[in-house]
């Protein structure tokens, strides 16, 4: 298919589609234009530039027409021409009005006469023909020529009558510009002036055409865009949808609901008739399936040597022949390429095809015959072409004619003795006994071929013989690194040392040989080897790095930094560009090799090269993070050490280094780092607290207290340090010391958190009155802190004072109307004390105060479910999802509320609205869990704890799942990760962890209690 653009006289541009491309003839193009515009093909004149497409039978490629070109359409202007009309009688002119200036008899030579009314005398006949007297479709009579007057003979009369009958004169001269009209200069000669004038006008036309080219191309471009916009391809229509498929995951594909075929409902059931199966068919099927162990009676009569004709299958030879022809044509299309009647074969590409060819049918045998003929022509036309011989040999090998393959490759060795591939192929095809002889001839013909010598060494089964062959090869090719490496690998340590010494003499520019020799030498000799290597290769950094590793391996740690510094200076003198990224990779490689000192020296020397001063901190921290991700801990530690030596007062860098030591270091290294950190940043509270916490976790409570005392001295009025000291004493069952610390903090003007912690201590000790007093005092100082109101209301609930608790919640909501926990506690109190109606009113008022809050909607829905109003709960869920469409908690509850068959569809909707929400992912994991899809459930639960590691409910689900399906190791892994994450949130987790009886329990115990609570909730839901 090809498109061309035809410019019409009206200014329109036609886009013509040609199915045969450049092989379309001109006549077909004209017919297409006639079909679109109605212009007859016989009057169309098509021009490509200045070239006329005149021959209708010629193809477009003959005139050089390419896809997308412009073709101009012209229509000849025929002067005086009209459409042919029916012939009229010769006497019709007697009934018509004479033309202007008509003089009777003028054509016969009459001079005429005048009257008084005439102006001027009669005129003589003009020399040129009068166009007004010319008949339609014929030429005017030329004055003075034959046939003037009535002097025409009968033959000319007949020609004139015939011309009048046709409506045009065949002998008339045709002009491309004026059509069939004779024109003013029809009889003039075409001289050099005319030619020059035509050239000038053509030049003007070309210049005008170039000036209009931009506008024409712009118009054409708009036409094409408009055409393509109105007629898009199917692939373009679905391109956006197909592009979106690339973002779909495997889980999304699997979660697409199945769609059944409901079209059969509207289909009319056709009448089906059944006929009984003939007995002969059943008997034949029975005979085909059963195994016969006895001979047929006819066969027994013939001694068992005759096959009855009825058991011989009938073969359709015609079908087999057609199948063979089809397979053969397909194979030949793959093997050959028809170009101008010649068949061309690519022997190199054919070699690859032969490796995977396997003969399975007669058609492939015929195919091999065809290929054999093709390769024979290749060999005969170019006998010095080695791939042709190799292809022919492999073809015979595939056909099972190994001896013929050997003959071919033998001839190839004779014709192409300098090609190593031919000798290698001959070695492969030869028998094991003859392979060595073949390679001997090959290395004799090509003594500098490394491949042949390596193949000859492989044929030997003894290392001594292999080494002998390789040493013989080195006599011919002493500068081959590959041969030296091979012979060194076969030698023992002493011989390898001697061989490498010789190899460095023959190949002094290969650093690998120098480094290998240095590894085998002693310390003193290795230094000499590396010094000589530096002289030969002054721009090679690997030699300097190896020297640094050598010094580190021999205990000269001080020399390592000096060697690396000298390396950088030497390389810069030699003009080597010091690539900072490349040297960092070398540092990581040194770390993997166990050379930590070399790694640190490289980082110290090169980490600042090419980095702007204002970008150093950001760049170095990013480099350390990348090294940490790749597992290069020592490299990251070295980067942080250098950064801290430059930025000693930057708290963020100290924190990054401390996090690294906490994750991958020891307690001693972390403690040392934090000691140095607080020395340079004494006002950084987080560094003091981190040091104290690490001591506390290590069981060194006195050391933690000492760090906090130092912190008090450095930052005397820090609330964080006061609270950390309180937590240390409180968690270590020292409530009196904790109370004393909080009392001092309150005297120093503590914040609301100090009052809250003080109330928590009193609650822990069971001092209800002291707790209530502290809460009331705190509320008096901080009435907008909702947690104090919350704790006071819960205190009243524990005491059984519902009215007092209700009053506390009401006063708290007046001061903190946006506190969601206060609204929830108030609604829970009303539901427990007065029933669902008052709780519903409280939650409705809360939603009016705090619109688009998912927690309030969820509380209302659960309240209706507890009250048994399932329909009302579903209605509230629909409203909640409309108001909070991105809430993962609501979607998770919607999935659990949906009937079991609809949960999969509901989960798909939830994932569409909020894809990476941990609540939705945990709900989907529960679905897989219930369906016993263990692997998928584990994967989705892992996603949930990864997205929200601080929500304890997800860790409890993960641990509960492993308790049911996992191994002991998997359970311990989840437990360790949960303890490391230190979760603090979650509906069930908070209710368990904040309980008074669980105040001092470790995370492991709290996790197991949450698992028990989740199990009870599931059992309750199952019973409901």
Order of alpha helices (4+ residues) and beta strands (2+ residues): beta-beta-alpha-beta-beta-beta-alpha-alpha-alpha-alpha-alpha-alpha-alpha-alpha-alpha-beta-beta-alpha-alpha-alpha-alpha-alpha-alpha-alpha-alpha-alpha-alpha-alpha-alpha-alpha-alpha-alpha-alpha-alpha-alpha-alpha-alpha-alpha-alpha-alpha-alpha-alpha-alpha-alpha-alpha-alpha-alpha-alpha-alpha-alpha-alpha-alpha-alpha-alpha-alpha-alpha-alpha
